[in-house]
Amino acid sequence: MEYRGMKKWRPFATLPEQYIGLQEIIDKQVEVTQPVLTEEQMEQINFTLIEALHTNKQVYLTYYKQGQYITETGFIQFVDSLGGLFVFIDDVFELKNKMRLSELIDVRLA
């Protein structure tokens, strides 16, 4: 049996521009600015990354991305302090992520 004349009712489908604009406003409200870390905090992060790398301990990484703080758990595979990069393998997908040290807010051993 086929219903040609019936369309599924979608209340917001007729207002996509307003909806997108509203979503942008909501997104901006939850945005935060990236904190500026002290030299001591940056040294501590670097030290913890290197310790986690050498001991193969799991870490909690908190980093800044597109106006939000994101925390993930995983393992450090490589640290390039001079280049300002590190490689992190996340627990969920076990994917390698190359990240900038400058994006980090906090690192703690799990």
Jmol script that loads the backbone (N, CA, C; Angstrom):
load data "model"
ATOM      1  N   MET A   1       0.844  -1.176   0.000  1.00  0.00           N
ATOM      2  CA  MET A   1       0.000   0.000   0.000  1.00  0.00           C
ATOM      3  C   MET A   1       0.893   1.245   0.000  1.00  0.00           C
ATOM      4  N   GLU A   2       0.593   2.207  -0.836  1.00  0.00           N
ATOM      5  CA  GLU A   2       1.425   3.386  -0.976  1.00  0.00           C
ATOM      6  C   GLU A   2       0.601   4.642  -0.677  1.00  0.00           C
ATOM      7  N   TYR A   3       1.171   5.541   0.114  1.00  0.00           N
ATOM      8  CA  TYR A   3       0.502   6.801   0.442  1.00  0.00           C
ATOM      9  C   TYR A   3       1.241   7.921  -0.271  1.00  0.00           C
ATOM     10  N   ARG A   4       0.736   8.319  -1.421  1.00  0.00           N
ATOM     11  CA  ARG A   4       1.438   9.342  -2.204  1.00  0.00           C
ATOM     12  C   ARG A   4       1.219  10.749  -1.658  1.00  0.00           C
ATOM     13  N   GLY A   5       0.053  11.008  -1.145  1.00  0.00           N
ATOM     14  CA  GLY A   5      -0.270  12.368  -0.744  1.00  0.00           C
ATOM     15  C   GLY A   5       0.248  12.750   0.639  1.00  0.00           C
ATOM     16  N   MET A   6       0.695  11.771   1.436  1.00  0.00           N
ATOM     17  CA  MET A   6       1.089  12.075   2.814  1.00  0.00           C
ATOM     18  C   MET A   6       2.565  12.465   2.896  1.00  0.00           C
ATOM     19  N   LYS A   7       2.802  13.519   3.630  1.00  0.00           N
ATOM     20  CA  LYS A   7       4.180  13.926   3.909  1.00  0.00           C
ATOM     21  C   LYS A   7       4.361  13.923   5.414  1.00  0.00           C
ATOM     22  N   LYS A   8       5.526  13.523   5.825  1.00  0.00           N
ATOM     23  CA  LYS A   8       5.806  13.528   7.261  1.00  0.00           C
ATOM     24  C   LYS A   8       5.920  14.982   7.729  1.00  0.00           C
ATOM     25  N   TRP A   9       5.288  15.277   8.831  1.00  0.00           N
ATOM     26  CA  TRP A   9       5.300  16.634   9.359  1.00  0.00           C
ATOM     27  C   TRP A   9       6.645  16.922  10.021  1.00  0.00           C
ATOM     28  N   ARG A  10       7.303  17.977   9.565  1.00  0.00           N
ATOM     29  CA  ARG A  10       8.591  18.379  10.143  1.00  0.00           C
ATOM     30  C   ARG A  10       8.491  19.852  10.524  1.00  0.00           C
ATOM     31  N   PRO A  11       8.275  20.137  11.789  1.00  0.00           N
ATOM     32  CA  PRO A  11       7.976  21.509  12.211  1.00  0.00           C
ATOM     33  C   PRO A  11       9.071  22.525  11.908  1.00  0.00           C
ATOM     34  N   PHE A  12      10.349  22.144  11.941  1.00  0.00           N
ATOM     35  CA  PHE A  12      11.416  23.124  11.756  1.00  0.00           C
ATOM     36  C   PHE A  12      11.992  23.115  10.351  1.00  0.00           C
ATOM     37  N   ALA A  13      11.497  22.217   9.511  1.00  0.00           N
ATOM     38  CA  ALA A  13      12.044  22.095   8.161  1.00  0.00           C
ATOM     39  C   ALA A  13      11.826  23.355   7.334  1.00  0.00           C
ATOM     40  N   THR A  14      10.802  24.124   7.664  1.00  0.00           N
ATOM     41  CA  THR A  14      10.510  25.331   6.895  1.00  0.00           C
ATOM     42  C   THR A  14      11.338  26.528   7.364  1.00  0.00           C
ATOM     43  N   LEU A  15      12.039  26.396   8.468  1.00  0.00           N
ATOM     44  CA  LEU A  15      12.803  27.509   9.016  1.00  0.00           C
ATOM     45  C   LEU A  15      14.289  27.169   9.201  1.00  0.00           C
ATOM     46  N   PRO A  16      14.944  26.621   8.193  1.00  0.00           N
ATOM     47  CA  PRO A  16      16.333  26.195   8.420  1.00  0.00           C
ATOM     48  C   PRO A  16      17.284  27.348   8.748  1.00  0.00           C
ATOM     49  N   GLU A  17      17.069  28.533   8.131  1.00  0.00           N
ATOM     50  CA  GLU A  17      17.982  29.652   8.386  1.00  0.00           C
ATOM     51  C   GLU A  17      17.906  30.102   9.846  1.00  0.00           C
ATOM     52  N   GLN A  18      16.665  30.218  10.346  1.00  0.00           N
ATOM     53  CA  GLN A  18      16.495  30.629  11.740  1.00  0.00           C
ATOM     54  C   GLN A  18      17.081  29.588  12.679  1.00  0.00           C
ATOM     55  N   TYR A  19      16.885  28.313  12.343  1.00  0.00           N
ATOM     56  CA  TYR A  19      17.391  27.233  13.197  1.00  0.00           C
ATOM     57  C   TYR A  19      18.908  27.256  13.244  1.00  0.00           C
ATOM     58  N   ILE A  20      19.540  27.428  12.067  1.00  0.00           N
ATOM     59  CA  ILE A  20      21.003  27.474  12.011  1.00  0.00           C
ATOM     60  C   ILE A  20      21.518  28.667  12.809  1.00  0.00           C
ATOM     61  N   GLY A  21      20.848  29.819  12.659  1.00  0.00           N
ATOM     62  CA  GLY A  21      21.241  31.013  13.414  1.00  0.00           C
ATOM     63  C   GLY A  21      21.117  30.800  14.909  1.00  0.00           C
ATOM     64  N   LEU A  22      20.046  30.143  15.325  1.00  0.00           N
ATOM     65  CA  LEU A  22      19.832  29.845  16.746  1.00  0.00           C
ATOM     66  C   LEU A  22      20.915  28.907  17.264  1.00  0.00           C
ATOM     67  N   GLN A  23      21.259  27.895  16.470  1.00  0.00           N
ATOM     68  CA  GLN A  23      22.290  26.943  16.881  1.00  0.00           C
ATOM     69  C   GLN A  23      23.638  27.657  17.045  1.00  0.00           C
ATOM     70  N   GLU A  24      23.948  28.604  16.164  1.00  0.00           N
ATOM     71  CA  GLU A  24      25.198  29.366  16.279  1.00  0.00           C
ATOM     72  C   GLU A  24      25.232  30.174  17.573  1.00  0.00           C
ATOM     73  N   ILE A  25      24.097  30.767  17.926  1.00  0.00           N
ATOM     74  CA  ILE A  25      24.014  31.542  19.178  1.00  0.00           C
ATOM     75  C   ILE A  25      24.242  30.619  20.375  1.00  0.00           C
ATOM     76  N   ILE A  26      23.600  29.451  20.359  1.00  0.00           N
ATOM     77  CA  ILE A  26      23.760  28.487  21.453  1.00  0.00           C
ATOM     78  C   ILE A  26      25.218  28.041  21.552  1.00  0.00           C
ATOM     79  N   ASP A  27      25.828  27.730  20.405  1.00  0.00           N
ATOM     80  CA  ASP A  27      27.233  27.303  20.388  1.00  0.00           C
ATOM     81  C   ASP A  27      28.151  28.374  20.963  1.00  0.00           C
ATOM     82  N   LYS A  28      27.904  29.646  20.616  1.00  0.00           N
ATOM     83  CA  LYS A  28      28.753  30.735  21.098  1.00  0.00           C
ATOM     84  C   LYS A  28      28.635  30.912  22.619  1.00  0.00           C
ATOM     85  N   GLN A  29      27.457  30.608  23.171  1.00  0.00           N
ATOM     86  CA  GLN A  29      27.265  30.759  24.611  1.00  0.00           C
ATOM     87  C   GLN A  29      28.104  29.766  25.403  1.00  0.00           C
ATOM     88  N   VAL A  30      28.354  28.579  24.833  1.00  0.00           N
ATOM     89  CA  VAL A  30      29.134  27.584  25.560  1.00  0.00           C
ATOM     90  C   VAL A  30      30.627  27.669  25.239  1.00  0.00           C
ATOM     91  N   GLU A  31      31.015  28.556  24.321  1.00  0.00           N
ATOM     92  CA  GLU A  31      32.423  28.718  23.993  1.00  0.00           C
ATOM     93  C   GLU A  31      33.180  29.327  25.164  1.00  0.00           C
ATOM     94  N   VAL A  32      34.402  28.853  25.342  1.00  0.00           N
ATOM     95  CA  VAL A  32      35.276  29.409  26.366  1.00  0.00           C
ATOM     96  C   VAL A  32      36.563  29.836  25.689  1.00  0.00           C
ATOM     97  N   THR A  33      37.287  30.735  26.313  1.00  0.00           N
ATOM     98  CA  THR A  33      38.563  31.154  25.741  1.00  0.00           C
ATOM     99  C   THR A  33      39.670  30.251  26.262  1.00  0.00           C
ATOM    100  N   GLN A  34      40.699  30.117  25.475  1.00  0.00           N
ATOM    101  CA  GLN A  34      41.816  29.263  25.864  1.00  0.00           C
ATOM    102  C   GLN A  34      42.606  29.952  26.978  1.00  0.00           C
ATOM    103  N   PRO A  35      42.834  29.242  28.087  1.00  0.00           N
ATOM    104  CA  PRO A  35      43.591  29.862  29.174  1.00  0.00           C
ATOM    105  C   PRO A  35      45.058  30.027  28.787  1.00  0.00           C
ATOM    106  N   VAL A  36      45.685  31.044  29.334  1.00  0.00           N
ATOM    107  CA  VAL A  36      47.111  31.256  29.117  1.00  0.00           C
ATOM    108  C   VAL A  36      47.843  30.595  30.276  1.00  0.00           C
ATOM    109  N   LEU A  37      48.691  29.621  29.954  1.00  0.00           N
ATOM    110  CA  LEU A  37      49.407  28.883  30.989  1.00  0.00           C
ATOM    111  C   LEU A  37      50.701  29.587  31.362  1.00  0.00           C
ATOM    112  N   THR A  38      51.086  29.442  32.620  1.00  0.00           N
ATOM    113  CA  THR A  38      52.359  29.997  33.078  1.00  0.00           C
ATOM    114  C   THR A  38      53.487  29.085  32.591  1.00  0.00           C
ATOM    115  N   GLU A  39      54.687  29.590  32.651  1.00  0.00           N
ATOM    116  CA  GLU A  39      55.866  28.802  32.269  1.00  0.00           C
ATOM    117  C   GLU A  39      55.951  27.535  33.120  1.00  0.00           C
ATOM    118  N   GLU A  40      55.631  27.684  34.398  1.00  0.00           N
ATOM    119  CA  GLU A  40      55.667  26.543  35.333  1.00  0.00           C
ATOM    120  C   GLU A  40      54.632  25.474  34.940  1.00  0.00           C
ATOM    121  N   GLN A  41      53.432  25.911  34.583  1.00  0.00           N
ATOM    122  CA  GLN A  41      52.387  24.967  34.171  1.00  0.00           C
ATOM    123  C   GLN A  41      52.802  24.226  32.900  1.00  0.00           C
ATOM    124  N   MET A  42      53.413  24.954  31.947  1.00  0.00           N
ATOM    125  CA  MET A  42      53.851  24.336  30.696  1.00  0.00           C
ATOM    126  C   MET A  42      54.965  23.316  30.957  1.00  0.00           C
ATOM    127  N   GLU A  43      55.879  23.644  31.863  1.00  0.00           N
ATOM    128  CA  GLU A  43      56.954  22.712  32.222  1.00  0.00           C
ATOM    129  C   GLU A  43      56.385  21.454  32.873  1.00  0.00           C
ATOM    130  N   GLN A  44      55.385  21.629  33.740  1.00  0.00           N
ATOM    131  CA  GLN A  44      54.752  20.499  34.420  1.00  0.00           C
ATOM    132  C   GLN A  44      54.056  19.579  33.407  1.00  0.00           C
ATOM    133  N   ILE A  45      53.373  20.167  32.450  1.00  0.00           N
ATOM    134  CA  ILE A  45      52.706  19.393  31.398  1.00  0.00           C
ATOM    135  C   ILE A  45      53.742  18.595  30.608  1.00  0.00           C
ATOM    136  N   ASN A  46      54.830  19.244  30.231  1.00  0.00           N
ATOM    137  CA  ASN A  46      55.891  18.590  29.470  1.00  0.00           C
ATOM    138  C   ASN A  46      56.496  17.435  30.277  1.00  0.00           C
ATOM    139  N   PHE A  47      56.748  17.681  31.539  1.00  0.00           N
ATOM    140  CA  PHE A  47      57.318  16.663  32.429  1.00  0.00           C
ATOM    141  C   PHE A  47      56.382  15.455  32.537  1.00  0.00           C
ATOM    142  N   THR A  48      55.086  15.721  32.724  1.00  0.00           N
ATOM    143  CA  THR A  48      54.095  14.644  32.852  1.00  0.00           C
ATOM    144  C   THR A  48      53.981  13.846  31.554  1.00  0.00           C
ATOM    145  N   LEU A  49      54.010  14.539  30.411  1.00  0.00           N
ATOM    146  CA  LEU A  49      53.964  13.850  29.114  1.00  0.00           C
ATOM    147  C   LEU A  49      55.153  12.902  28.958  1.00  0.00           C
ATOM    148  N   ILE A  50      56.344  13.388  29.292  1.00  0.00           N
ATOM    149  CA  ILE A  50      57.559  12.578  29.141  1.00  0.00           C
ATOM    150  C   ILE A  50      57.545  11.408  30.124  1.00  0.00           C
ATOM    151  N   GLU A  51      57.082  11.657  31.351  1.00  0.00           N
ATOM    152  CA  GLU A  51      56.960  10.571  32.336  1.00  0.00           C
ATOM    153  C   GLU A  51      55.983   9.504  31.835  1.00  0.00           C
ATOM    154  N   ALA A  52      54.837   9.935  31.316  1.00  0.00           N
ATOM    155  CA  ALA A  52      53.827   8.998  30.795  1.00  0.00           C
ATOM    156  C   ALA A  52      54.373   8.210  29.607  1.00  0.00           C
ATOM    157  N   LEU A  53      55.169   8.872  28.781  1.00  0.00           N
ATOM    158  CA  LEU A  53      55.777   8.211  27.622  1.00  0.00           C
ATOM    159  C   LEU A  53      56.730   7.099  28.070  1.00  0.00           C
ATOM    160  N   HIS A  54      57.608   7.415  29.028  1.00  0.00           N
ATOM    161  CA  HIS A  54      58.629   6.457  29.459  1.00  0.00           C
ATOM    162  C   HIS A  54      58.088   5.335  30.339  1.00  0.00           C
ATOM    163  N   THR A  55      57.018   5.607  31.082  1.00  0.00           N
ATOM    164  CA  THR A  55      56.465   4.579  31.969  1.00  0.00           C
ATOM    165  C   THR A  55      55.264   3.867  31.334  1.00  0.00           C
ATOM    166  N   ASN A  56      54.845   4.338  30.150  1.00  0.00           N
ATOM    167  CA  ASN A  56      53.674   3.815  29.438  1.00  0.00           C
ATOM    168  C   ASN A  56      52.416   3.841  30.317  1.00  0.00           C
ATOM    169  N   LYS A  57      52.293   4.913  31.104  1.00  0.00           N
ATOM    170  CA  LYS A  57      51.113   5.087  31.952  1.00  0.00           C
ATOM    171  C   LYS A  57      50.037   5.841  31.179  1.00  0.00           C
ATOM    172  N   GLN A  58      48.810   5.506  31.490  1.00  0.00           N
ATOM    173  CA  GLN A  58      47.662   6.182  30.885  1.00  0.00           C
ATOM    174  C   GLN A  58      47.571   7.602  31.447  1.00  0.00           C
ATOM    175  N   VAL A  59      47.112   8.528  30.588  1.00  0.00           N
ATOM    176  CA  VAL A  59      46.945   9.921  31.020  1.00  0.00           C
ATOM    177  C   VAL A  59      45.536  10.424  30.717  1.00  0.00           C
ATOM    178  N   TYR A  60      45.160  11.454  31.485  1.00  0.00           N
ATOM    179  CA  TYR A  60      43.985  12.259  31.169  1.00  0.00           C
ATOM    180  C   TYR A  60      44.521  13.518  30.511  1.00  0.00           C
ATOM    181  N   LEU A  61      44.142  13.758  29.270  1.00  0.00           N
ATOM    182  CA  LEU A  61      44.578  14.952  28.542  1.00  0.00           C
ATOM    183  C   LEU A  61      43.412  15.913  28.445  1.00  0.00           C
ATOM    184  N   THR A  62      43.622  17.144  28.834  1.00  0.00           N
ATOM    185  CA  THR A  62      42.601  18.165  28.609  1.00  0.00           C
ATOM    186  C   THR A  62      43.200  19.176  27.653  1.00  0.00           C
ATOM    187  N   TYR A  63      42.498  19.389  26.541  1.00  0.00           N
ATOM    188  CA  TYR A  63      43.016  20.321  25.549  1.00  0.00           C
ATOM    189  C   TYR A  63      41.910  21.237  25.060  1.00  0.00           C
ATOM    190  N   TYR A  64      42.335  22.298  24.395  1.00  0.00           N
ATOM    191  CA  TYR A  64      41.425  23.321  23.906  1.00  0.00           C
ATOM    192  C   TYR A  64      41.219  23.143  22.415  1.00  0.00           C
ATOM    193  N   LYS A  65      39.961  23.086  21.982  1.00  0.00           N
ATOM    194  CA  LYS A  65      39.679  22.965  20.550  1.00  0.00           C
ATOM    195  C   LYS A  65      38.370  23.659  20.222  1.00  0.00           C
ATOM    196  N   GLN A  66      38.430  24.611  19.331  1.00  0.00           N
ATOM    197  CA  GLN A  66      37.251  25.321  18.825  1.00  0.00           C
ATOM    198  C   GLN A  66      36.325  25.813  19.938  1.00  0.00           C
ATOM    199  N   GLY A  67      36.894  26.487  20.914  1.00  0.00           N
ATOM    200  CA  GLY A  67      36.094  27.115  21.957  1.00  0.00           C
ATOM    201  C   GLY A  67      35.629  26.193  23.064  1.00  0.00           C
ATOM    202  N   GLN A  68      36.179  24.968  23.122  1.00  0.00           N
ATOM    203  CA  GLN A  68      35.758  24.044  24.172  1.00  0.00           C
ATOM    204  C   GLN A  68      36.949  23.323  24.780  1.00  0.00           C
ATOM    205  N   TYR A  69      36.775  22.904  26.027  1.00  0.00           N
ATOM    206  CA  TYR A  69      37.758  22.054  26.685  1.00  0.00           C
ATOM    207  C   TYR A  69      37.329  20.609  26.459  1.00  0.00           C
ATOM    208  N   ILE A  70      38.254  19.782  26.012  1.00  0.00           N
ATOM    209  CA  ILE A  70      37.961  18.369  25.762  1.00  0.00           C
ATOM    210  C   ILE A  70      38.929  17.536  26.588  1.00  0.00           C
ATOM    211  N   THR A  71      38.412  16.538  27.285  1.00  0.00           N
ATOM    212  CA  THR A  71      39.264  15.639  28.071  1.00  0.00           C
ATOM    213  C   THR A  71      39.143  14.232  27.507  1.00  0.00           C
ATOM    214  N   GLU A  72      40.294  13.623  27.274  1.00  0.00           N
ATOM    215  CA  GLU A  72      40.343  12.257  26.765  1.00  0.00           C
ATOM    216  C   GLU A  72      41.358  11.464  27.574  1.00  0.00           C
ATOM    217  N   THR A  73      41.221  10.152  27.542  1.00  0.00           N
ATOM    218  CA  THR A  73      42.215   9.290  28.168  1.00  0.00           C
ATOM    219  C   THR A  73      42.921   8.483  27.097  1.00  0.00           C
ATOM    220  N   GLY A  74      44.179   8.155  27.380  1.00  0.00           N
ATOM    221  CA  GLY A  74      44.942   7.370  26.421  1.00  0.00           C
ATOM    222  C   GLY A  74      46.405   7.308  26.809  1.00  0.00           C
ATOM    223  N   PHE A  75      47.228   7.049  25.813  1.00  0.00           N
ATOM    224  CA  PHE A  75      48.664   6.871  26.045  1.00  0.00           C
ATOM    225  C   PHE A  75      49.475   7.779  25.134  1.00  0.00           C
ATOM    226  N   ILE A  76      50.585   8.276  25.664  1.00  0.00           N
ATOM    227  CA  ILE A  76      51.490   9.117  24.901  1.00  0.00           C
ATOM    228  C   ILE A  76      52.459   8.207  24.149  1.00  0.00           C
ATOM    229  N   GLN A  77      52.613   8.446  22.851  1.00  0.00           N
ATOM    230  CA  GLN A  77      53.512   7.610  22.065  1.00  0.00           C
ATOM    231  C   GLN A  77      54.796   8.332  21.690  1.00  0.00           C
ATOM    232  N   PHE A  78      54.730   9.661  21.583  1.00  0.00           N
ATOM    233  CA  PHE A  78      55.890  10.425  21.119  1.00  0.00           C
ATOM    234  C   PHE A  78      55.754  11.860  21.606  1.00  0.00           C
ATOM    235  N   VAL A  79      56.874  12.453  22.043  1.00  0.00           N
ATOM    236  CA  VAL A  79      56.868  13.855  22.461  1.00  0.00           C
ATOM    237  C   VAL A  79      58.022  14.570  21.761  1.00  0.00           C
ATOM    238  N   ASP A  80      57.706  15.663  21.084  1.00  0.00           N
ATOM    239  CA  ASP A  80      58.709  16.507  20.437  1.00  0.00           C
ATOM    240  C   ASP A  80      58.604  17.889  21.073  1.00  0.00           C
ATOM    241  N   SER A  81      59.331  18.093  22.153  1.00  0.00           N
ATOM    242  CA  SER A  81      59.248  19.353  22.895  1.00  0.00           C
ATOM    243  C   SER A  81      59.704  20.541  22.053  1.00  0.00           C
ATOM    244  N   LEU A  82      60.757  20.342  21.266  1.00  0.00           N
ATOM    245  CA  LEU A  82      61.266  21.443  20.442  1.00  0.00           C
ATOM    246  C   LEU A  82      60.282  21.810  19.328  1.00  0.00           C
ATOM    247  N   GLY A  83      59.686  20.802  18.714  1.00  0.00           N
ATOM    248  CA  GLY A  83      58.715  21.047  17.643  1.00  0.00           C
ATOM    249  C   GLY A  83      57.336  21.406  18.157  1.00  0.00           C
ATOM    250  N   GLY A  84      57.140  21.234  19.473  1.00  0.00           N
ATOM    251  CA  GLY A  84      55.856  21.585  20.086  1.00  0.00           C
ATOM    252  C   GLY A  84      54.733  20.616  19.756  1.00  0.00           C
ATOM    253  N   LEU A  85      55.085  19.352  19.487  1.00  0.00           N
ATOM    254  CA  LEU A  85      54.084  18.353  19.118  1.00  0.00           C
ATOM    255  C   LEU A  85      54.190  17.113  19.998  1.00  0.00           C
ATOM    256  N   PHE A  86      53.101  16.355  20.048  1.00  0.00           N
ATOM    257  CA  PHE A  86      53.148  15.040  20.673  1.00  0.00           C
ATOM    258  C   PHE A  86      52.133  14.143  19.990  1.00  0.00           C
ATOM    259  N   VAL A  87      52.330  12.831  20.135  1.00  0.00           N
ATOM    260  CA  VAL A  87      51.411  11.862  19.546  1.00  0.00           C
ATOM    261  C   VAL A  87      50.734  11.114  20.685  1.00  0.00           C
ATOM    262  N   PHE A  88      49.422  11.037  20.590  1.00  0.00           N
ATOM    263  CA  PHE A  88      48.569  10.507  21.644  1.00  0.00           C
ATOM    264  C   PHE A  88      47.681   9.427  21.037  1.00  0.00           C
ATOM    265  N   ILE A  89      47.607   8.260  21.672  1.00  0.00           N
ATOM    266  CA  ILE A  89      46.709   7.196  21.206  1.00  0.00           C
ATOM    267  C   ILE A  89      45.517   7.159  22.155  1.00  0.00           C
ATOM    268  N   ASP A  90      44.333   7.487  21.624  1.00  0.00           N
ATOM    269  CA  ASP A  90      43.164   7.545  22.507  1.00  0.00           C
ATOM    270  C   ASP A  90      42.645   6.148  22.829  1.00  0.00           C
ATOM    271  N   ASP A  91      41.963   6.049  23.967  1.00  0.00           N
ATOM    272  CA  ASP A  91      41.436   4.780  24.460  1.00  0.00           C
ATOM    273  C   ASP A  91      40.247   4.269  23.666  1.00  0.00           C
ATOM    274  N   VAL A  92      39.448   5.182  23.146  1.00  0.00           N
ATOM    275  CA  VAL A  92      38.188   4.794  22.531  1.00  0.00           C
ATOM    276  C   VAL A  92      38.402   4.118  21.171  1.00  0.00           C
ATOM    277  N   PHE A  93      39.075   4.822  20.265  1.00  0.00           N
ATOM    278  CA  PHE A  93      39.234   4.294  18.906  1.00  0.00           C
ATOM    279  C   PHE A  93      40.630   3.756  18.646  1.00  0.00           C
ATOM    280  N   GLU A  94      41.516   3.935  19.617  1.00  0.00           N
ATOM    281  CA  GLU A  94      42.916   3.526  19.505  1.00  0.00           C
ATOM    282  C   GLU A  94      43.572   4.138  18.261  1.00  0.00           C
ATOM    283  N   LEU A  95      43.203   5.377  17.991  1.00  0.00           N
ATOM    284  CA  LEU A  95      43.774   6.102  16.864  1.00  0.00           C
ATOM    285  C   LEU A  95      44.914   6.995  17.329  1.00  0.00           C
ATOM    286  N   LYS A  96      45.885   7.191  16.445  1.00  0.00           N
ATOM    287  CA  LYS A  96      46.980   8.117  16.742  1.00  0.00           C
ATOM    288  C   LYS A  96      46.517   9.526  16.434  1.00  0.00           C
ATOM    289  N   ASN A  97      46.730  10.411  17.366  1.00  0.00           N
ATOM    290  CA  ASN A  97      46.389  11.821  17.182  1.00  0.00           C
ATOM    291  C   ASN A  97      47.649  12.652  17.363  1.00  0.00           C
ATOM    292  N   LYS A  98      48.020  13.398  16.346  1.00  0.00           N
ATOM    293  CA  LYS A  98      49.144  14.319  16.481  1.00  0.00           C
ATOM    294  C   LYS A  98      48.571  15.637  16.977  1.00  0.00           C
ATOM    295  N   MET A  99      49.087  16.130  18.089  1.00  0.00           N
ATOM    296  CA  MET A  99      48.552  17.363  18.662  1.00  0.00           C
ATOM    297  C   MET A  99      49.669  18.335  18.986  1.00  0.00           C
ATOM    298  N   ARG A 100      49.296  19.590  19.090  1.00  0.00           N
ATOM    299  CA  ARG A 100      50.247  20.639  19.474  1.00  0.00           C
ATOM    300  C   ARG A 100      50.277  20.760  20.997  1.00  0.00           C
ATOM    301  N   LEU A 101      51.467  20.926  21.522  1.00  0.00           N
ATOM    302  CA  LEU A 101      51.596  21.143  22.965  1.00  0.00           C
ATOM    303  C   LEU A 101      50.837  22.400  23.391  1.00  0.00           C
ATOM    304  N   SER A 102      50.760  23.379  22.505  1.00  0.00           N
ATOM    305  CA  SER A 102      50.100  24.652  22.825  1.00  0.00           C
ATOM    306  C   SER A 102      48.587  24.497  23.025  1.00  0.00           C
ATOM    307  N   GLU A 103      48.003  23.390  22.555  1.00  0.00           N
ATOM    308  CA  GLU A 103      46.566  23.159  22.740  1.00  0.00           C
ATOM    309  C   GLU A 103      46.255  22.578  24.119  1.00  0.00           C
ATOM    310  N   LEU A 104      47.275  22.043  24.775  1.00  0.00           N
ATOM    311  CA  LEU A 104      47.067  21.383  26.070  1.00  0.00           C
ATOM    312  C   LEU A 104      46.770  22.383  27.171  1.00  0.00           C
ATOM    313  N   ILE A 105      45.854  21.991  28.035  1.00  0.00           N
ATOM    314  CA  ILE A 105      45.524  22.781  29.216  1.00  0.00           C
ATOM    315  C   ILE A 105      46.008  22.055  30.455  1.00  0.00           C
ATOM    316  N   ASP A 106      45.880  20.714  30.435  1.00  0.00           N
ATOM    317  CA  ASP A 106      46.252  19.924  31.609  1.00  0.00           C
ATOM    318  C   ASP A 106      46.533  18.481  31.199  1.00  0.00           C
ATOM    319  N   VAL A 107      47.490  17.865  31.870  1.00  0.00           N
ATOM    320  CA  VAL A 107      47.785  16.439  31.690  1.00  0.00           C
ATOM    321  C   VAL A 107      47.972  15.839  33.060  1.00  0.00           C
ATOM    322  N   ARG A 108      47.276  14.736  33.325  1.00  0.00           N
ATOM    323  CA  ARG A 108      47.422  14.036  34.607  1.00  0.00           C
ATOM    324  C   ARG A 108      47.566  12.545  34.366  1.00  0.00           C
ATOM    325  N   LEU A 109      48.397  11.915  35.174  1.00  0.00           N
ATOM    326  CA  LEU A 109      48.526  10.457  35.089  1.00  0.00           C
ATOM    327  C   LEU A 109      47.249   9.839  35.631  1.00  0.00           C
ATOM    328  N   ALA A 110      46.759   8.818  34.936  1.00  0.00           N
ATOM    329  CA  ALA A 110      45.508   8.177  35.344  1.00  0.00           C
ATOM    330  C   ALA A 110      45.740   7.253  36.531  1.00  0.00           C
TER     331      ALA A 110
END
end "model"
wireframe off; spacefill off
backbone 0.3
color backbone group
